[in-house]
Amino acid sequence: MLSWVVTFLVIALIAGILGFGGIAGASIEIAKIIFFIAIVLFLVSAVVGLARGRRI
């Protein structure tokens, strides 16, 4: 999932260099959304992993 974030950031950088501001802005927004989704999924999996590890 984080590879998608990097992909959209690269697209945004290339679009920004070439002068396509709308595409660059949209790519940055998509990258931010995917990044925050990845963070939330990581935190949920960490909490679930800790909850499972405590049950013996």
C-alpha positions in Angstrom: 0.0 0.0 0.0 2.8 2.4 0.8 4.2 1.7 -2.7 1.1 3.3 -4.1 1.8 6.4 -2.0 5.3 6.6 -3.4 3.9 6.1 -6.9 1.4 8.9 -6.6 4.1 11.2 -5.1 6.4 10.5 -8.0 3.5 11.2 -10.4 2.8 14.5 -8.5 6.5 15.5 -8.7 6.8 14.8 -12.4 3.4 16.6 -13.1 4.5 19.6 -11.0 7.8 19.8 -12.8 6.1 19.7 -16.2 3.5 22.3 -15.1 0.4 20.2 -14.7 -0.8 21.7 -11.4 -4.2 20.0 -11.4 -2.8 16.6 -11.8 0.0 17.2 -9.3 -2.6 18.4 -6.7 -4.9 15.5 -7.3 -2.0 13.0 -7.0 -0.8 14.6 -3.7 -4.3 14.3 -2.3 -4.6 10.7 -3.3 -1.2 9.9 -1.8 -2.2 11.6 1.5 -5.5 9.6 1.6 -3.7 6.3 0.9 -1.0 7.1 3.5 -3.5 7.8 6.3 -5.4 4.7 5.4 -2.1 2.7 5.7 -1.4 4.3 9.1 -4.9 3.4 10.4 -4.6 -0.2 9.1 -1.2 -0.5 10.8 -2.5 0.8 14.1 -5.5 -1.6 14.0 -3.3 -4.5 13.2 -0.8 -3.6 16.0 -3.7 -3.4 18.5 -5.1 -6.7 17.4 -1.7 -8.3 17.5 -1.1 -7.0 21.0 -4.5 -8.2 22.1 -3.9 -11.7 20.7 -0.4 -11.9 22.2 -1.7 -11.2 25.8 -4.1 -14.1 25.7 -2.2 -17.2 26.9 
